[in-house]
Amino acid sequence: MAEYQSIIAINPQIRSGKPTIRGMRISVYDILDMLVNKMSFADIIEDFPELTEEDILAALSYVADKEHKVSICA
């Protein structure tokens, strides 16, 4: 699983505190939405050249980690 701690940022001043990529206005959920809508990593990076494959993997790792923690607590 990709390390996401150095990539995913949560700042109440950006996107109402949603987890974002490196403090940009692109949220983890924006990336998930793009993937759900069948965009490839290459498509996402083409549309958002400031993103890297590592950023996309970090978003997926973040969500997987949060889901895992919720499952353990439930």
N, CA, C and O atoms as a CHARMM CRD file, in Angstrom:
* protein
*
  296
    1    1 MET  N      0.84400  -1.17500   0.00000 PROA 1      0.00000
    2    1 MET  CA     0.00000   0.00000   0.00000 PROA 1      0.00000
    3    1 MET  C      0.89200   1.24200   0.00000 PROA 1      0.00000
    4    1 MET  O      1.86000   1.31400   0.75700 PROA 1      0.00000
    5    2 ALA  N      0.57400   2.19600  -0.82900 PROA 2      0.00000
    6    2 ALA  CA     1.37700   3.41500  -0.93500 PROA 2      0.00000
    7    2 ALA  C      1.27000   4.22800   0.34800 PROA 2      0.00000
    8    2 ALA  O      0.21500   4.28400   0.97900 PROA 2      0.00000
    9    3 GLU  N      2.37000   4.85200   0.71900 PROA 3      0.00000
   10    3 GLU  CA     2.35600   5.75600   1.86200 PROA 3      0.00000
   11    3 GLU  C      1.61300   7.02400   1.46400 PROA 3      0.00000
   12    3 GLU  O      1.91100   7.62100   0.43000 PROA 3      0.00000
   13    4 TYR  N      0.66500   7.42800   2.26500 PROA 4      0.00000
   14    4 TYR  CA    -0.10900   8.61300   1.90500 PROA 4      0.00000
   15    4 TYR  C      0.09700   9.77600   2.86700 PROA 4      0.00000
   16    4 TYR  O     -0.31100  10.89900   2.56900 PROA 4      0.00000
   17    5 GLN  N      0.71600   9.53000   4.00200 PROA 5      0.00000
   18    5 GLN  CA     0.80500  10.56000   5.02900 PROA 5      0.00000
   19    5 GLN  C      1.50400  11.83100   4.55000 PROA 5      0.00000
   20    5 GLN  O      1.15500  12.92600   4.99300 PROA 5      0.00000
   21    6 SER  N      2.47100  11.70600   3.66600 PROA 6      0.00000
   22    6 SER  CA     3.18500  12.89800   3.19200 PROA 6      0.00000
   23    6 SER  C      2.48900  13.55000   1.99600 PROA 6      0.00000
   24    6 SER  O      2.91400  14.61100   1.53800 PROA 6      0.00000
   25    7 ILE  N      1.42800  12.92500   1.48900 PROA 7      0.00000
   26    7 ILE  CA     0.74100  13.43300   0.29700 PROA 7      0.00000
   27    7 ILE  C     -0.64400  13.97600   0.63300 PROA 7      0.00000
   28    7 ILE  O     -1.03800  15.02700   0.12700 PROA 7      0.00000
   29    8 ILE  N     -1.37100  13.27800   1.46800 PROA 8      0.00000
   30    8 ILE  CA    -2.73900  13.68200   1.80400 PROA 8      0.00000
   31    8 ILE  C     -2.69400  14.71700   2.93000 PROA 8      0.00000
   32    8 ILE  O     -2.07300  14.49600   3.96900 PROA 8      0.00000
   33    9 ALA  N     -3.36000  15.84200   2.70500 PROA 9      0.00000
   34    9 ALA  CA    -3.39100  16.91600   3.69700 PROA 9      0.00000
   35    9 ALA  C     -4.83800  17.24200   4.05200 PROA 9      0.00000
   36    9 ALA  O     -5.72500  17.21900   3.19900 PROA 9      0.00000
   37   10 ILE  N     -5.05200  17.54600   5.32000 PROA 10     0.00000
   38   10 ILE  CA    -6.36800  17.98800   5.77700 PROA 10     0.00000
   39   10 ILE  C     -6.18100  19.35300   6.42400 PROA 10     0.00000
   40   10 ILE  O     -5.47800  19.50100   7.42400 PROA 10     0.00000
   41   11 ASN  N     -6.82800  20.34300   5.82400 PROA 11     0.00000
   42   11 ASN  CA    -6.72100  21.72100   6.29100 PROA 11     0.00000
   43   11 ASN  C     -8.12700  22.32000   6.25400 PROA 11     0.00000
   44   11 ASN  O     -8.75200  22.35900   5.19400 PROA 11     0.00000
   45   12 PRO  N     -8.62700  22.78100   7.39100 PROA 12     0.00000
   46   12 PRO  CA    -9.98100  23.33300   7.41500 PROA 12     0.00000
   47   12 PRO  C    -10.18500  24.50100   6.44400 PROA 12     0.00000
   48   12 PRO  O    -11.31900  24.80700   6.07700 PROA 12     0.00000
   49   13 GLN  N     -9.10900  25.14700   6.03200 PROA 13     0.00000
   50   13 GLN  CA    -9.19100  26.28500   5.11400 PROA 13     0.00000
   51   13 GLN  C     -9.28100  25.86700   3.64400 PROA 13     0.00000
   52   13 GLN  O     -9.55500  26.69500   2.77500 PROA 13     0.00000
   53   14 ILE  N     -9.05200  24.58700   3.37100 PROA 14     0.00000
   54   14 ILE  CA    -9.06300  24.09500   1.98800 PROA 14     0.00000
   55   14 ILE  C    -10.14300  23.03100   1.85200 PROA 14     0.00000
   56   14 ILE  O    -10.12400  22.01900   2.55300 PROA 14     0.00000
   57   15 ARG  N    -11.08400  23.26900   0.94300 PROA 15     0.00000
   58   15 ARG  CA   -12.17000  22.32100   0.64800 PROA 15     0.00000
   59   15 ARG  C    -12.91900  21.89100   1.90300 PROA 15     0.00000
   60   15 ARG  O    -13.30800  20.73200   2.04000 PROA 15     0.00000
   61   16 SER  N    -13.11300  22.82400   2.80400 PROA 16     0.00000
   62   16 SER  CA   -13.86600  22.58600   4.05100 PROA 16     0.00000
   63   16 SER  C    -13.30500  21.43300   4.87100 PROA 16     0.00000
   64   16 SER  O    -14.05200  20.72300   5.54400 PROA 16     0.00000
   65   17 GLY  N    -11.99900  21.24900   4.81700 PROA 17     0.00000
   66   17 GLY  CA   -11.35600  20.21900   5.61900 PROA 17     0.00000
   67   17 GLY  C    -11.37200  18.82800   5.02200 PROA 17     0.00000
   68   17 GLY  O    -10.98100  17.86900   5.68700 PROA 17     0.00000
   69   18 LYS  N    -11.81600  18.69600   3.77600 PROA 18     0.00000
   70   18 LYS  CA   -11.76200  17.38600   3.11800 PROA 18     0.00000
   71   18 LYS  C    -10.30100  17.03500   2.84700 PROA 18     0.00000
   72   18 LYS  O     -9.47700  17.92900   2.65300 PROA 18     0.00000
   73   19 PRO  N     -9.97400  15.75400   2.83300 PROA 19     0.00000
   74   19 PRO  CA    -8.59200  15.37000   2.52700 PROA 19     0.00000
   75   19 PRO  C     -8.24800  15.73200   1.08000 PROA 19     0.00000
   76   19 PRO  O     -8.97100  15.38000   0.14800 PROA 19     0.00000
   77   20 THR  N     -7.14000  16.43700   0.91700 PROA 20     0.00000
   78   20 THR  CA    -6.71800  16.88100  -0.40900 PROA 20     0.00000
   79   20 THR  C     -5.31800  16.36900  -0.72200 PROA 20     0.00000
   80   20 THR  O     -4.60200  15.87500   0.14900 PROA 20     0.00000
   81   21 ILE  N     -4.95900  16.50100  -1.97700 PROA 21     0.00000
   82   21 ILE  CA    -3.63800  16.08400  -2.42700 PROA 21     0.00000
   83   21 ILE  C     -2.67200  17.24900  -2.24700 PROA 21     0.00000
   84   21 ILE  O     -2.81600  18.29400  -2.88000 PROA 21     0.00000
   85   22 ARG  N     -1.69400  17.05500  -1.38500 PROA 22     0.00000
   86   22 ARG  CA    -0.63400  18.04000  -1.13600 PROA 22     0.00000
   87   22 ARG  C     -1.16300  19.45900  -0.93100 PROA 22     0.00000
   88   22 ARG  O     -0.52400  20.42900  -1.33900 PROA 22     0.00000
   89   23 GLY  N     -2.32300  19.57700  -0.30100 PROA 23     0.00000
   90   23 GLY  CA    -2.87600  20.89000   0.00000 PROA 23     0.00000
   91   23 GLY  C     -3.46400  21.61600  -1.19900 PROA 23     0.00000
   92   23 GLY  O     -3.84500  22.78200  -1.09600 PROA 23     0.00000
   93   24 MET  N     -3.53900  20.92900  -2.33800 PROA 24     0.00000
   94   24 MET  CA    -4.17600  21.52900  -3.50900 PROA 24     0.00000
   95   24 MET  C     -5.68800  21.47400  -3.31400 PROA 24     0.00000
   96   24 MET  O     -6.17100  20.94300  -2.31300 PROA 24     0.00000
   97   25 ARG  N     -6.41100  22.00600  -4.24100 PROA 25     0.00000
   98   25 ARG  CA    -7.86600  21.98900  -4.15300 PROA 25     0.00000
   99   25 ARG  C     -8.46100  20.71800  -4.75600 PROA 25     0.00000
  100   25 ARG  O     -9.67200  20.64000  -4.96300 PROA 25     0.00000
  101   26 ILE  N     -7.63600  19.74300  -5.03400 PROA 26     0.00000
  102   26 ILE  CA    -8.10400  18.45600  -5.56200 PROA 26     0.00000
  103   26 ILE  C     -8.22900  17.50200  -4.37900 PROA 26     0.00000
  104   26 ILE  O     -7.24200  17.17500  -3.72100 PROA 26     0.00000
  105   27 SER  N     -9.45600  17.06200  -4.12000 PROA 27     0.00000
  106   27 SER  CA    -9.66800  16.19800  -2.95900 PROA 27     0.00000
  107   27 SER  C     -9.50200  14.72700  -3.32800 PROA 27     0.00000
  108   27 SER  O     -9.54200  14.33500  -4.49400 PROA 27     0.00000
  109   28 VAL  N     -9.31600  13.94300  -2.28700 PROA 28     0.00000
  110   28 VAL  CA    -9.27000  12.48600  -2.44500 PROA 28     0.00000
  111   28 VAL  C    -10.54800  12.02000  -3.13600 PROA 28     0.00000
  112   28 VAL  O    -10.51100  11.13700  -3.99300 PROA 28     0.00000
  113   29 TYR  N    -11.67000  12.61300  -2.76200 PROA 29     0.00000
  114   29 TYR  CA   -12.95600  12.19700  -3.31200 PROA 29     0.00000
  115   29 TYR  C    -13.11100  12.61000  -4.77300 PROA 29     0.00000
  116   29 TYR  O    -13.80300  11.93600  -5.53600 PROA 29     0.00000
  117   30 ASP  N    -12.47500  13.71100  -5.16700 PROA 30     0.00000
  118   30 ASP  CA   -12.45600  14.08000  -6.58700 PROA 30     0.00000
  119   30 ASP  C    -11.76300  12.98600  -7.39800 PROA 30     0.00000
  120   30 ASP  O    -12.23400  12.59600  -8.46600 PROA 30     0.00000
  121   31 ILE  N    -10.64700  12.50300  -6.87800 PROA 31     0.00000
  122   31 ILE  CA    -9.89900  11.45300  -7.58100 PROA 31     0.00000
  123   31 ILE  C    -10.71900  10.17300  -7.64300 PROA 31     0.00000
  124   31 ILE  O    -10.78000   9.52400  -8.68700 PROA 31     0.00000
  125   32 LEU  N    -11.34900   9.80700  -6.53300 PROA 32     0.00000
  126   32 LEU  CA   -12.19500   8.60700  -6.54200 PROA 32     0.00000
  127   32 LEU  C    -13.31800   8.73700  -7.55900 PROA 32     0.00000
  128   32 LEU  O    -13.62600   7.78500  -8.27600 PROA 32     0.00000
  129   33 ASP  N    -13.92400   9.90600  -7.62100 PROA 33     0.00000
  130   33 ASP  CA   -15.00200  10.14400  -8.57800 PROA 33     0.00000
  131   33 ASP  C    -14.50100   9.97200 -10.01200 PROA 33     0.00000
  132   33 ASP  O    -15.18900   9.38600 -10.84800 PROA 33     0.00000
  133   34 MET  N    -13.31800  10.47700 -10.29100 PROA 34     0.00000
  134   34 MET  CA   -12.75400  10.31900 -11.64000 PROA 34     0.00000
  135   34 MET  C    -12.53100   8.84700 -11.96800 PROA 34     0.00000
  136   34 MET  O    -12.82700   8.40100 -13.07700 PROA 34     0.00000
  137   35 LEU  N    -12.01000   8.09900 -11.00800 PROA 35     0.00000
  138   35 LEU  CA   -11.76200   6.67300 -11.23700 PROA 35     0.00000
  139   35 LEU  C    -13.07000   5.91000 -11.42400 PROA 35     0.00000
  140   35 LEU  O    -13.16300   5.04000 -12.29100 PROA 35     0.00000
  141   36 VAL  N    -14.07600   6.23000 -10.62000 PROA 36     0.00000
  142   36 VAL  CA   -15.38500   5.58700 -10.75000 PROA 36     0.00000
  143   36 VAL  C    -15.98600   5.86700 -12.12200 PROA 36     0.00000
  144   36 VAL  O    -16.70200   5.03500 -12.67900 PROA 36     0.00000
  145   37 ASN  N    -15.68900   7.04400 -12.66000 PROA 37     0.00000
  146   37 ASN  CA   -16.18400   7.41100 -13.98600 PROA 37     0.00000
  147   37 ASN  C    -15.26100   6.93300 -15.10700 PROA 37     0.00000
  148   37 ASN  O    -15.26500   7.46900 -16.21600 PROA 37     0.00000
  149   38 LYS  N    -14.47400   5.91300 -14.78300 PROA 38     0.00000
  150   38 LYS  CA   -13.65600   5.17500 -15.75200 PROA 38     0.00000
  151   38 LYS  C    -12.51200   5.97500 -16.36300 PROA 38     0.00000
  152   38 LYS  O    -12.05300   5.66800 -17.46300 PROA 38     0.00000
  153   39 MET  N    -12.05500   6.99800 -15.65100 PROA 39     0.00000
  154   39 MET  CA   -10.85800   7.69200 -16.10300 PROA 39     0.00000
  155   39 MET  C     -9.64800   6.86900 -15.67500 PROA 39     0.00000
  156   39 MET  O     -9.59800   6.36500 -14.55200 PROA 39     0.00000
  157   40 SER  N     -8.69200   6.73600 -16.55500 PROA 40     0.00000
  158   40 SER  CA    -7.45700   6.03300 -16.21400 PROA 40     0.00000
  159   40 SER  C     -6.52600   6.98900 -15.46800 PROA 40     0.00000
  160   40 SER  O     -6.75900   8.19700 -15.43400 PROA 40     0.00000
  161   41 PHE  N     -5.47400   6.43500 -14.87500 PROA 41     0.00000
  162   41 PHE  CA    -4.47600   7.28800 -14.23600 PROA 41     0.00000
  163   41 PHE  C     -3.94000   8.29100 -15.25000 PROA 41     0.00000
  164   41 PHE  O     -3.77800   9.47100 -14.93900 PROA 41     0.00000
  165   42 ALA  N     -3.66800   7.81800 -16.46300 PROA 42     0.00000
  166   42 ALA  CA    -3.12500   8.69200 -17.51600 PROA 42     0.00000
  167   42 ALA  C     -4.10400   9.81400 -17.85500 PROA 42     0.00000
  168   42 ALA  O     -3.69300  10.95600 -18.06000 PROA 42     0.00000
  169   43 ASP  N     -5.40200   9.49100 -17.91400 PROA 43     0.00000
  170   43 ASP  CA    -6.42100  10.51200 -18.19900 PROA 43     0.00000
  171   43 ASP  C     -6.44000  11.58300 -17.10600 PROA 43     0.00000
  172   43 ASP  O     -6.50400  12.77900 -17.39000 PROA 43     0.00000
  173   44 ILE  N     -6.38400  11.13400 -15.86300 PROA 44     0.00000
  174   44 ILE  CA    -6.41800  12.06800 -14.73500 PROA 44     0.00000
  175   44 ILE  C     -5.19800  12.98200 -14.77200 PROA 44     0.00000
  176   44 ILE  O     -5.31500  14.19600 -14.60500 PROA 44     0.00000
  177   45 ILE  N     -4.04000  12.39400 -14.99000 PROA 45     0.00000
  178   45 ILE  CA    -2.80600  13.18400 -15.02400 PROA 45     0.00000
  179   45 ILE  C     -2.79100  14.12800 -16.22600 PROA 45     0.00000
  180   45 ILE  O     -2.24500  15.22800 -16.14500 PROA 45     0.00000
  181   46 GLU  N     -3.38200  13.70900 -17.32400 PROA 46     0.00000
  182   46 GLU  CA    -3.47000  14.59200 -18.48900 PROA 46     0.00000
  183   46 GLU  C     -4.35200  15.80700 -18.17600 PROA 46     0.00000
  184   46 GLU  O     -4.02100  16.93300 -18.54700 PROA 46     0.00000
  185   47 ASP  N     -5.47600  15.56800 -17.48800 PROA 47     0.00000
  186   47 ASP  CA    -6.38200  16.66500 -17.13000 PROA 47     0.00000
  187   47 ASP  C     -5.83600  17.52300 -15.98600 PROA 47     0.00000
  188   47 ASP  O     -6.11500  18.72000 -15.91100 PROA 47     0.00000
  189   48 PHE  N     -5.06500  16.90800 -15.10600 PROA 48     0.00000
  190   48 PHE  CA    -4.50300  17.59500 -13.94200 PROA 48     0.00000
  191   48 PHE  C     -3.00300  17.31000 -13.88100 PROA 48     0.00000
  192   48 PHE  O     -2.57100  16.48000 -13.08200 PROA 48     0.00000
  193   49 PRO  N     -2.21000  17.97800 -14.70400 PROA 49     0.00000
  194   49 PRO  CA    -0.78000  17.66500 -14.80100 PROA 49     0.00000
  195   49 PRO  C      0.00000  17.88500 -13.50800 PROA 49     0.00000
  196   49 PRO  O      1.13300  17.41900 -13.38300 PROA 49     0.00000
  197   50 GLU  N     -0.59200  18.58500 -12.54900 PROA 50     0.00000
  198   50 GLU  CA     0.07900  18.76300 -11.26600 PROA 50     0.00000
  199   50 GLU  C      0.02100  17.48900 -10.41200 PROA 50     0.00000
  200   50 GLU  O      0.73800  17.37500  -9.41900 PROA 50     0.00000
  201   51 LEU  N     -0.82600  16.54000 -10.79600 PROA 51     0.00000
  202   51 LEU  CA    -0.92200  15.25900 -10.08700 PROA 51     0.00000
  203   51 LEU  C      0.07500  14.25900 -10.64700 PROA 51     0.00000
  204   51 LEU  O      0.49300  14.34100 -11.80200 PROA 51     0.00000
  205   52 THR  N      0.44000  13.31900  -9.79500 PROA 52     0.00000
  206   52 THR  CA     1.31300  12.22100 -10.20900 PROA 52     0.00000
  207   52 THR  C      0.59300  10.89800  -9.94400 PROA 52     0.00000
  208   52 THR  O     -0.42700  10.85700  -9.25600 PROA 52     0.00000
  209   53 GLU  N      1.13800   9.83500 -10.49500 PROA 53     0.00000
  210   53 GLU  CA     0.58400   8.50800 -10.21100 PROA 53     0.00000
  211   53 GLU  C      0.65700   8.23100  -8.71100 PROA 53     0.00000
  212   53 GLU  O     -0.25100   7.62500  -8.14200 PROA 53     0.00000
  213   54 GLU  N      1.72600   8.66900  -8.08200 PROA 54     0.00000
  214   54 GLU  CA     1.87800   8.48300  -6.63800 PROA 54     0.00000
  215   54 GLU  C      0.75100   9.18500  -5.86900 PROA 54     0.00000
  216   54 GLU  O      0.27400   8.66400  -4.86100 PROA 54     0.00000
  217   55 ASP  N      0.32600  10.35700  -6.33700 PROA 55     0.00000
  218   55 ASP  CA    -0.78800  11.07200  -5.70500 PROA 55     0.00000
  219   55 ASP  C     -2.07500  10.25200  -5.78500 PROA 55     0.00000
  220   55 ASP  O     -2.82000  10.15300  -4.81000 PROA 55     0.00000
  221   56 ILE  N     -2.32500   9.67200  -6.94200 PROA 56     0.00000
  222   56 ILE  CA    -3.54500   8.87700  -7.13700 PROA 56     0.00000
  223   56 ILE  C     -3.50600   7.63800  -6.25000 PROA 56     0.00000
  224   56 ILE  O     -4.50400   7.29400  -5.61700 PROA 56     0.00000
  225   57 LEU  N     -2.36600   6.97200  -6.20200 PROA 57     0.00000
  226   57 LEU  CA    -2.22200   5.79700  -5.34000 PROA 57     0.00000
  227   57 LEU  C     -2.36900   6.18200  -3.86800 PROA 57     0.00000
  228   57 LEU  O     -2.93500   5.42100  -3.08300 PROA 57     0.00000
  229   58 ALA  N     -1.86900   7.34600  -3.49500 PROA 58     0.00000
  230   58 ALA  CA    -2.01100   7.81300  -2.11400 PROA 58     0.00000
  231   58 ALA  C     -3.47800   8.03400  -1.76800 PROA 58     0.00000
  232   58 ALA  O     -3.90900   7.71300  -0.66100 PROA 58     0.00000
  233   59 ALA  N     -4.24400   8.57700  -2.70200 PROA 59     0.00000
  234   59 ALA  CA    -5.67600   8.77600  -2.46800 PROA 59     0.00000
  235   59 ALA  C     -6.36700   7.43500  -2.23100 PROA 59     0.00000
  236   59 ALA  O     -7.18900   7.30600  -1.32300 PROA 59     0.00000
  237   60 LEU  N     -6.03600   6.44800  -3.04100 PROA 60     0.00000
  238   60 LEU  CA    -6.62400   5.11600  -2.86800 PROA 60     0.00000
  239   60 LEU  C     -6.19700   4.49600  -1.54200 PROA 60     0.00000
  240   60 LEU  O     -7.01400   3.88200  -0.85500 PROA 60     0.00000
  241   61 SER  N     -4.94000   4.65000  -1.18000 PROA 61     0.00000
  242   61 SER  CA    -4.44800   4.11300   0.08600 PROA 61     0.00000
  243   61 SER  C     -5.12900   4.77800   1.27300 PROA 61     0.00000
  244   61 SER  O     -5.46600   4.11800   2.25600 PROA 61     0.00000
  245   62 TYR  N     -5.32900   6.07800   1.17600 PROA 62     0.00000
  246   62 TYR  CA    -6.00100   6.82200   2.24300 PROA 62     0.00000
  247   62 TYR  C     -7.40400   6.26400   2.47200 PROA 62     0.00000
  248   62 TYR  O     -7.79200   5.99100   3.60800 PROA 62     0.00000
  249   63 VAL  N     -8.15200   6.09900   1.40100 PROA 63     0.00000
  250   63 VAL  CA    -9.52500   5.60200   1.51700 PROA 63     0.00000
  251   63 VAL  C     -9.53300   4.16300   2.03500 PROA 63     0.00000
  252   63 VAL  O    -10.35400   3.81800   2.88500 PROA 63     0.00000
  253   64 ALA  N     -8.64000   3.33300   1.53900 PROA 64     0.00000
  254   64 ALA  CA    -8.57200   1.94200   1.99800 PROA 64     0.00000
  255   64 ALA  C     -8.24500   1.88700   3.48600 PROA 64     0.00000
  256   64 ALA  O     -8.82400   1.08600   4.22000 PROA 64     0.00000
  257   65 ASP  N     -7.32600   2.72900   3.93100 PROA 65     0.00000
  258   65 ASP  CA    -6.94500   2.75800   5.33500 PROA 65     0.00000
  259   65 ASP  C     -8.11000   3.22400   6.20100 PROA 65     0.00000
  260   65 ASP  O     -8.36200   2.64900   7.25900 PROA 65     0.00000
  261   66 LYS  N     -8.81500   4.25000   5.76500 PROA 66     0.00000
  262   66 LYS  CA    -9.95800   4.74200   6.53800 PROA 66     0.00000
  263   66 LYS  C    -11.06500   3.68900   6.59400 PROA 66     0.00000
  264   66 LYS  O    -11.68500   3.50100   7.64100 PROA 66     0.00000
  265   67 GLU  N    -11.31700   3.00800   5.48600 PROA 67     0.00000
  266   67 GLU  CA   -12.33300   1.94500   5.45400 PROA 67     0.00000
  267   67 GLU  C    -11.93300   0.81000   6.39400 PROA 67     0.00000
  268   67 GLU  O    -12.77200   0.26900   7.11400 PROA 67     0.00000
  269   68 HSD  N    -10.66800   0.45700   6.38300 PROA 68     0.00000
  270   68 HSD  CA   -10.17500  -0.61800   7.24700 PROA 68     0.00000
  271   68 HSD  C    -10.37800  -0.24300   8.71600 PROA 68     0.00000
  272   68 HSD  O    -10.80200  -1.07900   9.51400 PROA 68     0.00000
  273   69 LYS  N    -10.08400   0.98100   9.07000 PROA 69     0.00000
  274   69 LYS  CA   -10.24800   1.41900  10.45800 PROA 69     0.00000
  275   69 LYS  C    -11.71000   1.41700  10.86800 PROA 69     0.00000
  276   69 LYS  O    -12.02300   1.07500  12.00800 PROA 69     0.00000
  277   70 VAL  N    -12.61000   1.78900   9.97500 PROA 70     0.00000
  278   70 VAL  CA   -14.04500   1.77300  10.27300 PROA 70     0.00000
  279   70 VAL  C    -14.51400   0.33900  10.47000 PROA 70     0.00000
  280   70 VAL  O    -15.29700   0.06700  11.38000 PROA 70     0.00000
  281   71 SER  N    -14.05000  -0.57800   9.63500 PROA 71     0.00000
  282   71 SER  CA   -14.45600  -1.98000   9.73400 PROA 71     0.00000
  283   71 SER  C    -14.00800  -2.59200  11.04900 PROA 71     0.00000
  284   71 SER  O    -14.74200  -3.37500  11.65200 PROA 71     0.00000
  285   72 ILE  N    -12.82100  -2.24600  11.49600 PROA 72     0.00000
  286   72 ILE  CA   -12.30400  -2.78800  12.74700 PROA 72     0.00000
  287   72 ILE  C    -13.11900  -2.27800  13.92900 PROA 72     0.00000
  288   72 ILE  O    -13.36700  -3.01900  14.88000 PROA 72     0.00000
  289   73 CYS  N    -13.53200  -1.02800  13.87500 PROA 73     0.00000
  290   73 CYS  CA   -14.28100  -0.42500  14.98000 PROA 73     0.00000
  291   73 CYS  C    -15.72700  -0.89200  15.03400 PROA 73     0.00000
  292   73 CYS  O    -16.34500  -0.86700  16.09800 PROA 73     0.00000
  293   74 ALA  N    -16.27100  -1.31300  13.90900 PROA 74     0.00000
  294   74 ALA  CA   -17.69000  -1.65500  13.84100 PROA 74     0.00000
  295   74 ALA  C    -18.02000  -2.93900  14.54500 PROA 74     0.00000
  296   74 ALA  O    -19.18100  -3.34900  14.56700 PROA 74     0.00000
